[in-house]
């Protein structure tokens, strides 16, 4: 179990993610378990030892909790 605290800042997404910090997976974050365009919030770049395709093919995503 991981807890990620997210704060909004004004920036642009990495132009070439592999050159900047190794492999980055653009992980989608949803507000409800049903993954639709209506429940999508943003993408979070996560560092990974594997290629990003490894996680994409497995459908890895994050889900928000409002506790």
N, CA, C, O and CB atoms as a CASP TS submission, in Angstrom:
PFRMAT TS
TARGET T0000
AUTHOR 0000-0000-0000
METHOD Language model
MODEL 1
PARENT N/A
ATOM      1  N   UNK     1       0.848  -1.173   0.000  1.00  0.00           N
ATOM      2  CA  UNK     1       0.000   0.000   0.000  1.00  0.00           C
ATOM      3  C   UNK     1       0.890   1.230   0.000  1.00  0.00           C
ATOM      4  O   UNK     1       1.779   1.364   0.841  1.00  0.00           O
ATOM      5  CB  UNK     1      -0.963   0.001   1.216  1.00  0.00           C
ATOM      6  N   UNK     2       0.651   2.115  -0.932  1.00  0.00           N
ATOM      7  CA  UNK     2       1.379   3.368  -1.020  1.00  0.00           C
ATOM      8  C   UNK     2       0.395   4.521  -0.913  1.00  0.00           C
ATOM      9  O   UNK     2      -0.721   4.451  -1.429  1.00  0.00           O
ATOM     10  CB  UNK     2       2.189   3.451  -2.336  1.00  0.00           C
ATOM     11  N   UNK     3       0.813   5.565  -0.249  1.00  0.00           N
ATOM     12  CA  UNK     3       0.011   6.782  -0.184  1.00  0.00           C
ATOM     13  C   UNK     3       0.776   7.866  -0.918  1.00  0.00           C
ATOM     14  O   UNK     3       1.940   8.129  -0.616  1.00  0.00           O
ATOM     15  CB  UNK     3      -0.296   7.201   1.300  1.00  0.00           C
ATOM     16  N   UNK     4       0.122   8.493  -1.881  1.00  0.00           N
ATOM     17  CA  UNK     4       0.732   9.558  -2.665  1.00  0.00           C
ATOM     18  C   UNK     4      -0.044  10.836  -2.393  1.00  0.00           C
ATOM     19  O   UNK     4      -1.250  10.895  -2.636  1.00  0.00           O
ATOM     20  CB  UNK     4       0.746   9.215  -4.193  1.00  0.00           C
ATOM     21  N   UNK     5       0.632  11.849  -1.895  1.00  0.00           N
ATOM     22  CA  UNK     5       0.014  13.154  -1.695  1.00  0.00           C
ATOM     23  C   UNK     5       0.313  13.988  -2.927  1.00  0.00           C
ATOM     24  O   UNK     5       1.472  14.131  -3.317  1.00  0.00           O
ATOM     25  CB  UNK     5       0.535  13.852  -0.387  1.00  0.00           C
ATOM     26  N   UNK     6      -0.719  14.538  -3.537  1.00  0.00           N
ATOM     27  CA  UNK     6      -0.576  15.277  -4.781  1.00  0.00           C
ATOM     28  C   UNK     6      -0.884  16.746  -4.541  1.00  0.00           C
ATOM     29  O   UNK     6      -1.907  17.102  -3.956  1.00  0.00           O
ATOM     30  CB  UNK     6      -1.498  14.699  -5.873  1.00  0.00           C
ATOM     31  N   UNK     7       0.030  17.590  -5.008  1.00  0.00           N
ATOM     32  CA  UNK     7      -0.149  19.034  -4.940  1.00  0.00           C
ATOM     33  C   UNK     7      -0.063  19.583  -6.350  1.00  0.00           C
ATOM     34  O   UNK     7       0.780  19.145  -7.132  1.00  0.00           O
ATOM     35  CB  UNK     7       0.912  19.702  -4.009  1.00  0.00           C
ATOM     36  N   UNK     8      -0.907  20.518  -6.684  1.00  0.00           N
ATOM     37  CA  UNK     8      -0.936  21.076  -8.030  1.00  0.00           C
ATOM     38  C   UNK     8       0.143  22.149  -8.188  1.00  0.00           C
ATOM     39  O   UNK     8       0.281  23.039  -7.349  1.00  0.00           O
ATOM     40  CB  UNK     8      -2.325  21.662  -8.340  1.00  0.00           C
ATOM     41  N   UNK     9       0.897  22.048  -9.271  1.00  0.00           N
ATOM     42  CA  UNK     9       1.854  23.075  -9.657  1.00  0.00           C
ATOM     43  C   UNK     9       1.732  23.271 -11.156  1.00  0.00           C
ATOM     44  O   UNK     9       1.272  22.374 -11.862  1.00  0.00           O
ATOM     45  CB  UNK     9       3.316  22.690  -9.248  1.00  0.00           C
ATOM     46  N   UNK    10       2.132  24.412 -11.645  1.00  0.00           N
ATOM     47  CA  UNK    10       2.064  24.689 -13.067  1.00  0.00           C
ATOM     48  C   UNK    10       3.362  24.240 -13.726  1.00  0.00           C
ATOM     49  O   UNK    10       4.433  24.761 -13.416  1.00  0.00           O
ATOM     50  CB  UNK    10       1.803  26.191 -13.328  1.00  0.00           C
ATOM     51  N   UNK    11       3.266  23.279 -14.630  1.00  0.00           N
ATOM     52  CA  UNK    11       4.442  22.744 -15.310  1.00  0.00           C
ATOM     53  C   UNK    11       4.007  22.079 -16.606  1.00  0.00           C
ATOM     54  O   UNK    11       2.819  22.041 -16.923  1.00  0.00           O
ATOM     55  CB  UNK    11       5.204  21.738 -14.404  1.00  0.00           C
ATOM     56  N   UNK    12       4.964  21.558 -17.347  1.00  0.00           N
ATOM     57  CA  UNK    12       4.663  20.793 -18.552  1.00  0.00           C
ATOM     58  C   UNK    12       5.129  19.372 -18.343  1.00  0.00           C
ATOM     59  O   UNK    12       5.997  19.118 -17.508  1.00  0.00           O
ATOM     60  CB  UNK    12       5.331  21.417 -19.808  1.00  0.00           C
ATOM     61  N   UNK    13       4.564  18.444 -19.088  1.00  0.00           N
ATOM     62  CA  UNK    13       4.968  17.049 -18.961  1.00  0.00           C
ATOM     63  C   UNK    13       6.379  16.878 -19.522  1.00  0.00           C
ATOM     64  O   UNK    13       6.812  17.669 -20.359  1.00  0.00           O
ATOM     65  CB  UNK    13       3.967  16.113 -19.693  1.00  0.00           C
ATOM     66  N   UNK    14       7.103  15.845 -19.065  1.00  0.00           N
ATOM     67  CA  UNK    14       8.466  15.614 -19.560  1.00  0.00           C
ATOM     68  C   UNK    14       8.481  15.426 -21.067  1.00  0.00           C
ATOM     69  O   UNK    14       7.671  14.676 -21.611  1.00  0.00           O
ATOM     70  CB  UNK    14       9.083  14.393 -18.880  1.00  0.00           C
ATOM     71  N   UNK    15       9.402  16.107 -21.743  1.00  0.00           N
ATOM     72  CA  UNK    15       9.470  16.013 -23.200  1.00  0.00           C
ATOM     73  C   UNK    15      10.035  14.666 -23.640  1.00  0.00           C
ATOM     74  O   UNK    15       9.504  14.038 -24.557  1.00  0.00           O
ATOM     75  CB  UNK    15      10.324  17.150 -23.768  1.00  0.00           C
ATOM     76  N   UNK    16      11.092  14.227 -22.999  1.00  0.00           N
ATOM     77  CA  UNK    16      11.669  12.915 -23.301  1.00  0.00           C
ATOM     78  C   UNK    16      11.910  12.208 -21.977  1.00  0.00           C
ATOM     79  O   UNK    16      12.984  12.325 -21.387  1.00  0.00           O
ATOM     80  CB  UNK    16      13.003  13.039 -24.134  1.00  0.00           C
ATOM     81  N   UNK    17      10.902  11.472 -21.513  1.00  0.00           N
ATOM     82  CA  UNK    17      10.914  10.903 -20.176  1.00  0.00           C
ATOM     83  C   UNK    17      12.072   9.938 -19.939  1.00  0.00           C
ATOM     84  O   UNK    17      12.601   9.894 -18.829  1.00  0.00           O
ATOM     85  CB  UNK    17       9.622  10.201 -19.923  1.00  0.00           C
ATOM     86  N   UNK    18      12.483   9.166 -20.941  1.00  0.00           N
ATOM     87  CA  UNK    18      13.537   8.172 -20.731  1.00  0.00           C
ATOM     88  C   UNK    18      14.901   8.821 -20.522  1.00  0.00           C
ATOM     89  O   UNK    18      15.733   8.278 -19.795  1.00  0.00           O
ATOM     90  CB  UNK    18      13.600   7.218 -21.914  1.00  0.00           C
ATOM     91  N   UNK    19      15.144   9.963 -21.138  1.00  0.00           N
ATOM     92  CA  UNK    19      16.422  10.643 -20.963  1.00  0.00           C
ATOM     93  C   UNK    19      16.496  11.371 -19.631  1.00  0.00           C
ATOM     94  O   UNK    19      17.585  11.547 -19.084  1.00  0.00           O
ATOM     95  CB  UNK    19      16.655  11.621 -22.098  1.00  0.00           C
ATOM     96  N   UNK    20      15.345  11.801 -19.095  1.00  0.00           N
ATOM     97  CA  UNK    20      15.349  12.606 -17.881  1.00  0.00           C
ATOM     98  C   UNK    20      15.567  11.782 -16.620  1.00  0.00           C
ATOM     99  O   UNK    20      16.444  12.124 -15.827  1.00  0.00           O
ATOM    100  CB  UNK    20      14.060  13.357 -17.770  1.00  0.00           C
ATOM    101  N   UNK    21      14.814  10.720 -16.401  1.00  0.00           N
ATOM    102  CA  UNK    21      14.888   9.987 -15.138  1.00  0.00           C
ATOM    103  C   UNK    21      14.789   8.482 -15.344  1.00  0.00           C
ATOM    104  O   UNK    21      14.207   7.803 -14.498  1.00  0.00           O
ATOM    105  CB  UNK    21      13.790  10.448 -14.202  1.00  0.00           C
ATOM    106  N   UNK    22      15.313   7.944 -16.397  1.00  0.00           N
ATOM    107  CA  UNK    22      15.158   6.523 -16.637  1.00  0.00           C
ATOM    108  C   UNK    22      13.790   6.238 -17.198  1.00  0.00           C
ATOM    109  O   UNK    22      13.242   7.056 -17.938  1.00  0.00           O
ATOM    110  CB  UNK    22      15.385   5.730 -15.363  1.00  0.00           C
ATOM    111  N   UNK    23      13.217   5.080 -16.860  1.00  0.00           N
ATOM    112  CA  UNK    23      11.892   4.714 -17.358  1.00  0.00           C
ATOM    113  C   UNK    23      10.813   5.352 -16.496  1.00  0.00           C
ATOM    114  O   UNK    23      10.839   5.252 -15.270  1.00  0.00           O
ATOM    115  CB  UNK    23      11.721   3.183 -17.383  1.00  0.00           C
ATOM    116  N   UNK    24       9.876   6.002 -17.148  1.00  0.00           N
ATOM    117  CA  UNK    24       8.724   6.580 -16.461  1.00  0.00           C
ATOM    118  C   UNK    24       7.450   5.988 -17.046  1.00  0.00           C
ATOM    119  O   UNK    24       7.292   5.889 -18.262  1.00  0.00           O
ATOM    120  CB  UNK    24       8.719   8.132 -16.580  1.00  0.00           C
ATOM    121  N   UNK    25       6.546   5.598 -16.156  1.00  0.00           N
ATOM    122  CA  UNK    25       5.249   5.100 -16.576  1.00  0.00           C
ATOM    123  C   UNK    25       4.222   6.194 -16.311  1.00  0.00           C
ATOM    124  O   UNK    25       4.101   6.676 -15.184  1.00  0.00           O
ATOM    125  CB  UNK    25       4.877   3.772 -15.833  1.00  0.00           C
ATOM    126  N   UNK    26       3.497   6.580 -17.324  1.00  0.00           N
ATOM    127  CA  UNK    26       2.438   7.571 -17.191  1.00  0.00           C
ATOM    128  C   UNK    26       1.186   6.850 -16.678  1.00  0.00           C
ATOM    129  O   UNK    26       0.384   6.339 -17.460  1.00  0.00           O
ATOM    130  CB  UNK    26       2.162   8.304 -18.560  1.00  0.00           C
ATOM    131  N   UNK    27       1.039   6.823 -15.371  1.00  0.00           N
ATOM    132  CA  UNK    27      -0.022   6.057 -14.720  1.00  0.00           C
ATOM    133  C   UNK    27      -1.302   6.885 -14.612  1.00  0.00           C
ATOM    134  O   UNK    27      -1.281   7.968 -14.029  1.00  0.00           O
ATOM    135  CB  UNK    27       0.429   5.594 -13.326  1.00  0.00           C
ATOM    136  N   UNK    28      -2.410   6.398 -15.160  1.00  0.00           N
ATOM    137  CA  UNK    28      -3.670   7.136 -15.056  1.00  0.00           C
ATOM    138  C   UNK    28      -4.228   7.072 -13.632  1.00  0.00           C
ATOM    139  O   UNK    28      -4.096   6.058 -12.947  1.00  0.00           O
ATOM    140  CB  UNK    28      -4.701   6.579 -16.054  1.00  0.00           C
ATOM    141  N   UNK    29      -4.845   8.160 -13.205  1.00  0.00           N
ATOM    142  CA  UNK    29      -5.465   8.241 -11.881  1.00  0.00           C
ATOM    143  C   UNK    29      -6.953   8.478 -12.084  1.00  0.00           C
ATOM    144  O   UNK    29      -7.358   9.374 -12.824  1.00  0.00           O
ATOM    145  CB  UNK    29      -4.819   9.381 -11.004  1.00  0.00           C
ATOM    146  N   UNK    30      -7.769   7.654 -11.409  1.00  0.00           N
ATOM    147  CA  UNK    30      -9.230   7.728 -11.541  1.00  0.00           C
ATOM    148  C   UNK    30      -9.872   8.038 -10.199  1.00  0.00           C
ATOM    149  O   UNK    30      -9.303   7.741  -9.148  1.00  0.00           O
ATOM    150  CB  UNK    30      -9.794   6.410 -12.104  1.00  0.00           C
ATOM    151  N   UNK    31     -11.065   8.641 -10.235  1.00  0.00           N
ATOM    152  CA  UNK    31     -11.764   8.934  -8.990  1.00  0.00           C
ATOM    153  C   UNK    31     -12.759   7.848  -8.596  1.00  0.00           C
ATOM    154  O   UNK    31     -13.257   7.854  -7.470  1.00  0.00           O
ATOM    155  CB  UNK    31     -12.477  10.248  -9.108  1.00  0.00           C
ATOM    156  N   UNK    32     -13.057   6.923  -9.495  1.00  0.00           N
ATOM    157  CA  UNK    32     -13.958   5.802  -9.202  1.00  0.00           C
ATOM    158  C   UNK    32     -13.387   4.539  -9.838  1.00  0.00           C
ATOM    159  O   UNK    32     -12.630   4.627 -10.804  1.00  0.00           O
ATOM    160  CB  UNK    32     -15.410   6.085  -9.727  1.00  0.00           C
ATOM    161  N   UNK    33     -13.739   3.358  -9.311  1.00  0.00           N
ATOM    162  CA  UNK    33     -13.194   2.105  -9.860  1.00  0.00           C
ATOM    163  C   UNK    33     -13.509   1.877 -11.341  1.00  0.00           C
ATOM    164  O   UNK    33     -12.735   1.229 -12.044  1.00  0.00           O
ATOM    165  CB  UNK    33     -13.722   0.946  -9.068  1.00  0.00           C
ATOM    166  N   UNK    34     -14.624   2.398 -11.812  1.00  0.00           N
ATOM    167  CA  UNK    34     -14.956   2.237 -13.229  1.00  0.00           C
ATOM    168  C   UNK    34     -14.111   3.218 -14.048  1.00  0.00           C
ATOM    169  O   UNK    34     -14.230   4.432 -13.879  1.00  0.00           O
ATOM    170  CB  UNK    34     -16.488   2.472 -13.481  1.00  0.00           C
ATOM    171  N   UNK    35     -13.268   2.699 -14.925  1.00  0.00           N
ATOM    172  CA  UNK    35     -12.341   3.534 -15.688  1.00  0.00           C
ATOM    173  C   UNK    35     -12.982   4.042 -16.963  1.00  0.00           C
ATOM    174  O   UNK    35     -13.087   3.320 -17.955  1.00  0.00           O
ATOM    175  CB  UNK    35     -11.072   2.759 -16.018  1.00  0.00           C
ATOM    176  N   UNK    36     -13.405   5.285 -16.923  1.00  0.00           N
ATOM    177  CA  UNK    36     -13.981   5.939 -18.104  1.00  0.00           C
ATOM    178  C   UNK    36     -13.358   7.326 -18.228  1.00  0.00           C
ATOM    179  O   UNK    36     -12.637   7.779 -17.340  1.00  0.00           O
ATOM    180  CB  UNK    36     -15.552   6.031 -18.004  1.00  0.00           C
ATOM    181  N   UNK    37     -13.647   7.988 -19.340  1.00  0.00           N
ATOM    182  CA  UNK    37     -13.168   9.361 -19.513  1.00  0.00           C
ATOM    183  C   UNK    37     -13.762  10.291 -18.453  1.00  0.00           C
ATOM    184  O   UNK    37     -13.148  11.295 -18.092  1.00  0.00           O
ATOM    185  CB  UNK    37     -13.517   9.873 -20.919  1.00  0.00           C
ATOM    186  N   UNK    38     -14.948   9.958 -17.958  1.00  0.00           N
ATOM    187  CA  UNK    38     -15.596  10.807 -16.958  1.00  0.00           C
ATOM    188  C   UNK    38     -14.960  10.680 -15.578  1.00  0.00           C
ATOM    189  O   UNK    38     -15.043  11.613 -14.780  1.00  0.00           O
ATOM    190  CB  UNK    38     -17.064  10.466 -16.870  1.00  0.00           C
ATOM    191  N   UNK    39     -14.321   9.534 -15.276  1.00  0.00           N
ATOM    192  CA  UNK    39     -13.712   9.339 -13.959  1.00  0.00           C
ATOM    193  C   UNK    39     -12.200   9.553 -13.968  1.00  0.00           C
ATOM    194  O   UNK    39     -11.565   9.489 -12.915  1.00  0.00           O
ATOM    195  CB  UNK    39     -14.021   7.949 -13.454  1.00  0.00           C
ATOM    196  N   UNK    40     -11.615   9.804 -15.134  1.00  0.00           N
ATOM    197  CA  UNK    40     -10.179  10.075 -15.238  1.00  0.00           C
ATOM    198  C   UNK    40      -9.877  11.454 -14.676  1.00  0.00           C
ATOM    199  O   UNK    40     -10.591  12.414 -14.966  1.00  0.00           O
ATOM    200  CB  UNK    40      -9.700   9.971 -16.707  1.00  0.00           C
ATOM    201  N   UNK    41      -8.797  11.562 -13.852  1.00  0.00           N
ATOM    202  CA  UNK    41      -8.424  12.848 -13.265  1.00  0.00           C
ATOM    203  C   UNK    41      -7.155  13.386 -13.915  1.00  0.00           C
ATOM    204  O   UNK    41      -7.160  14.492 -14.455  1.00  0.00           O
ATOM    205  CB  UNK    41      -8.228  12.712 -11.746  1.00  0.00           C
ATOM    206  N   UNK    42      -6.067  12.618 -13.868  1.00  0.00           N
ATOM    207  CA  UNK    42      -4.792  13.048 -14.427  1.00  0.00           C
ATOM    208  C   UNK    42      -3.870  11.840 -14.546  1.00  0.00           C
ATOM    209  O   UNK    42      -4.232  10.740 -14.127  1.00  0.00           O
ATOM    210  CB  UNK    42      -4.143  14.157 -13.551  1.00  0.00           C
ATOM    211  N   UNK    43      -2.699  12.034 -15.105  1.00  0.00           N
ATOM    212  CA  UNK    43      -1.673  10.996 -15.170  1.00  0.00           C
ATOM    213  C   UNK    43      -0.539  11.362 -14.232  1.00  0.00           C
ATOM    214  O   UNK    43      -0.149  12.525 -14.126  1.00  0.00           O
ATOM    215  CB  UNK    43      -1.149  10.813 -16.620  1.00  0.00           C
ATOM    216  N   UNK    44      -0.019  10.359 -13.557  1.00  0.00           N
ATOM    217  CA  UNK    44       1.085  10.533 -12.625  1.00  0.00           C
ATOM    218  C   UNK    44       2.282   9.775 -13.170  1.00  0.00           C
ATOM    219  O   UNK    44       2.184   8.581 -13.451  1.00  0.00           O
ATOM    220  CB  UNK    44       0.708  10.039 -11.192  1.00  0.00           C
ATOM    221  N   UNK    45       3.415  10.457 -13.324  1.00  0.00           N
ATOM    222  CA  UNK    45       4.618   9.804 -13.837  1.00  0.00           C
ATOM    223  C   UNK    45       5.320   9.069 -12.704  1.00  0.00           C
ATOM    224  O   UNK    45       5.750   9.680 -11.725  1.00  0.00           O
ATOM    225  CB  UNK    45       5.573  10.834 -14.494  1.00  0.00           C
ATOM    226  N   UNK    46       5.432   7.743 -12.846  1.00  0.00           N
ATOM    227  CA  UNK    46       6.074   6.908 -11.839  1.00  0.00           C
ATOM    228  C   UNK    46       7.348   6.299 -12.401  1.00  0.00           C
ATOM    229  O   UNK    46       7.348   5.759 -13.508  1.00  0.00           O
ATOM    230  CB  UNK    46       5.118   5.805 -11.353  1.00  0.00           C
ATOM    231  N   UNK    47       8.443   6.387 -11.634  1.00  0.00           N
ATOM    232  CA  UNK    47       9.693   5.748 -12.051  1.00  0.00           C
ATOM    233  C   UNK    47       9.557   4.240 -11.912  1.00  0.00           C
ATOM    234  O   UNK    47       8.937   3.753 -10.967  1.00  0.00           O
ATOM    235  CB  UNK    47      10.895   6.268 -11.215  1.00  0.00           C
ATOM    236  N   UNK    48      10.132   3.504 -12.847  1.00  0.00           N
ATOM    237  CA  UNK    48      10.028   2.054 -12.842  1.00  0.00           C
ATOM    238  C   UNK    48      11.303   1.422 -13.363  1.00  0.00           C
ATOM    239  O   UNK    48      11.987   1.992 -14.214  1.00  0.00           O
ATOM    240  CB  UNK    48       8.836   1.600 -13.673  1.00  0.00           C
ATOM    241  N   UNK    49      11.620   0.244 -12.853  1.00  0.00           N
ATOM    242  CA  UNK    49      12.791  -0.503 -13.328  1.00  0.00           C
ATOM    243  C   UNK    49      12.479  -1.172 -14.666  1.00  0.00           C
ATOM    244  O   UNK    49      13.378  -1.379 -15.481  1.00  0.00           O
ATOM    245  CB  UNK    49      13.228  -1.566 -12.282  1.00  0.00           C
ATOM    246  N   UNK    50      11.199  -1.513 -14.898  1.00  0.00           N
ATOM    247  CA  UNK    50      10.791  -2.121 -16.157  1.00  0.00           C
ATOM    248  C   UNK    50      10.433  -1.047 -17.172  1.00  0.00           C
ATOM    249  O   UNK    50      10.326   0.136 -16.848  1.00  0.00           O
ATOM    250  CB  UNK    50       9.605  -3.068 -15.941  1.00  0.00           C
ATOM    251  N   UNK    51      10.254  -1.491 -18.399  1.00  0.00           N
ATOM    252  CA  UNK    51       9.785  -0.608 -19.451  1.00  0.00           C
ATOM    253  C   UNK    51       8.341  -0.209 -19.150  1.00  0.00           C
ATOM    254  O   UNK    51       7.606  -0.985 -18.541  1.00  0.00           O
ATOM    255  CB  UNK    51       9.900  -1.289 -20.845  1.00  0.00           C
ATOM    256  N   UNK    52       7.929   0.974 -19.561  1.00  0.00           N
ATOM    257  CA  UNK    52       6.567   1.450 -19.299  1.00  0.00           C
ATOM    258  C   UNK    52       5.515   0.521 -19.910  1.00  0.00           C
ATOM    259  O   UNK    52       4.422   0.383 -19.362  1.00  0.00           O
ATOM    260  CB  UNK    52       6.389   2.867 -19.849  1.00  0.00           C
ATOM    261  N   UNK    53       5.834  -0.113 -21.034  1.00  0.00           N
ATOM    262  CA  UNK    53       4.889  -1.040 -21.668  1.00  0.00           C
ATOM    263  C   UNK    53       4.532  -2.210 -20.749  1.00  0.00           C
ATOM    264  O   UNK    53       3.431  -2.753 -20.837  1.00  0.00           O
ATOM    265  CB  UNK    53       5.474  -1.573 -22.976  1.00  0.00           C
ATOM    266  N   UNK    54       5.441  -2.592 -19.885  1.00  0.00           N
ATOM    267  CA  UNK    54       5.197  -3.676 -18.929  1.00  0.00           C
ATOM    268  C   UNK    54       3.948  -3.365 -18.102  1.00  0.00           C
ATOM    269  O   UNK    54       3.105  -4.240 -17.904  1.00  0.00           O
ATOM    270  CB  UNK    54       6.428  -3.881 -18.000  1.00  0.00           C
ATOM    271  N   UNK    55       3.825  -2.131 -17.619  1.00  0.00           N
ATOM    272  CA  UNK    55       2.702  -1.723 -16.784  1.00  0.00           C
ATOM    273  C   UNK    55       1.463  -1.416 -17.613  1.00  0.00           C
ATOM    274  O   UNK    55       0.342  -1.673 -17.173  1.00  0.00           O
ATOM    275  CB  UNK    55       3.082  -0.512 -15.954  1.00  0.00           C
ATOM    276  N   UNK    56       1.657  -0.868 -18.807  1.00  0.00           N
ATOM    277  CA  UNK    56       0.522  -0.571 -19.683  1.00  0.00           C
ATOM    278  C   UNK    56      -0.209  -1.841 -20.065  1.00  0.00           C
ATOM    279  O   UNK    56      -1.439  -1.878 -20.035  1.00  0.00           O
ATOM    280  CB  UNK    56       0.987   0.164 -20.941  1.00  0.00           C
ATOM    281  N   UNK    57       0.526  -2.885 -20.423  1.00  0.00           N
ATOM    282  CA  UNK    57      -0.094  -4.155 -20.826  1.00  0.00           C
ATOM    283  C   UNK    57      -0.850  -4.816 -19.671  1.00  0.00           C
ATOM    284  O   UNK    57      -1.749  -5.622 -19.908  1.00  0.00           O
ATOM    285  CB  UNK    57       0.972  -5.114 -21.359  1.00  0.00           C
ATOM    286  N   UNK    58      -0.502  -4.490 -18.440  1.00  0.00           N
ATOM    287  CA  UNK    58      -1.177  -5.045 -17.271  1.00  0.00           C
ATOM    288  C   UNK    58      -2.329  -4.166 -16.787  1.00  0.00           C
ATOM    289  O   UNK    58      -3.047  -4.536 -15.859  1.00  0.00           O
ATOM    290  CB  UNK    58      -0.182  -5.241 -16.152  1.00  0.00           C
ATOM    291  N   UNK    59      -2.503  -3.011 -17.413  1.00  0.00           N
ATOM    292  CA  UNK    59      -3.618  -2.137 -17.067  1.00  0.00           C
ATOM    293  C   UNK    59      -3.479  -1.471 -15.701  1.00  0.00           C
ATOM    294  O   UNK    59      -4.481  -1.231 -15.028  1.00  0.00           O
ATOM    295  CB  UNK    59      -4.889  -2.916 -17.106  1.00  0.00           C
ATOM    296  N   UNK    60      -2.256  -1.171 -15.287  1.00  0.00           N
ATOM    297  CA  UNK    60      -2.028  -0.586 -13.969  1.00  0.00           C
ATOM    298  C   UNK    60      -2.539   0.858 -13.940  1.00  0.00           C
ATOM    299  O   UNK    60      -2.258   1.650 -14.839  1.00  0.00           O
ATOM    300  CB  UNK    60      -0.523  -0.637 -13.602  1.00  0.00           C
ATOM    301  N   UNK    61      -3.292   1.178 -12.892  1.00  0.00           N
ATOM    302  CA  UNK    61      -3.833   2.524 -12.687  1.00  0.00           C
ATOM    303  C   UNK    61      -3.931   2.785 -11.195  1.00  0.00           C
ATOM    304  O   UNK    61      -3.830   1.862 -10.387  1.00  0.00           O
ATOM    305  CB  UNK    61      -5.228   2.688 -13.372  1.00  0.00           C
ATOM    306  N   UNK    62      -4.126   4.037 -10.837  1.00  0.00           N
ATOM    307  CA  UNK    62      -4.307   4.420  -9.433  1.00  0.00           C
ATOM    308  C   UNK    62      -5.740   4.876  -9.233  1.00  0.00           C
ATOM    309  O   UNK    62      -6.384   5.387 -10.150  1.00  0.00           O
ATOM    310  CB  UNK    62      -3.306   5.542  -9.014  1.00  0.00           C
ATOM    311  N   UNK    63      -6.229   4.678  -8.002  1.00  0.00           N
ATOM    312  CA  UNK    63      -7.592   5.032  -7.642  1.00  0.00           C
ATOM    313  C   UNK    63      -7.549   5.960  -6.439  1.00  0.00           C
ATOM    314  O   UNK    63      -6.877   5.663  -5.451  1.00  0.00           O
ATOM    315  CB  UNK    63      -8.443   3.768  -7.342  1.00  0.00           C
ATOM    316  N   UNK    64      -8.258   7.079  -6.509  1.00  0.00           N
ATOM    317  CA  UNK    64      -8.293   8.044  -5.405  1.00  0.00           C
ATOM    318  C   UNK    64      -9.209   7.543  -4.297  1.00  0.00           C
ATOM    319  O   UNK    64     -10.160   6.795  -4.526  1.00  0.00           O
ATOM    320  CB  UNK    64      -8.763   9.429  -5.901  1.00  0.00           C
ATOM    321  N   UNK    65      -8.882   7.987  -3.089  1.00  0.00           N
ATOM    322  CA  UNK    65      -9.689   7.665  -1.917  1.00  0.00           C
ATOM    323  C   UNK    65     -10.006   8.972  -1.217  1.00  0.00           C
ATOM    324  O   UNK    65      -9.111   9.797  -1.035  1.00  0.00           O
ATOM    325  CB  UNK    65      -8.951   6.663  -0.957  1.00  0.00           C
ATOM    326  N   UNK    66     -11.229   9.181  -0.825  1.00  0.00           N
ATOM    327  CA  UNK    66     -11.607  10.460  -0.211  1.00  0.00           C
ATOM    328  C   UNK    66     -11.861  10.339   1.279  1.00  0.00           C
ATOM    329  O   UNK    66     -12.800  10.946   1.793  1.00  0.00           O
ATOM    330  CB  UNK    66     -12.838  11.014  -0.883  1.00  0.00           C
ATOM    331  N   UNK    67     -11.049   9.573   1.980  1.00  0.00           N
ATOM    332  CA  UNK    67     -11.207   9.406   3.444  1.00  0.00           C
ATOM    333  C   UNK    67     -10.580  10.550   4.171  1.00  0.00           C
ATOM    334  O   UNK    67     -10.610  10.591   5.401  1.00  0.00           O
ATOM    335  CB  UNK    67     -10.589   8.092   3.928  1.00  0.00           C
TER
END
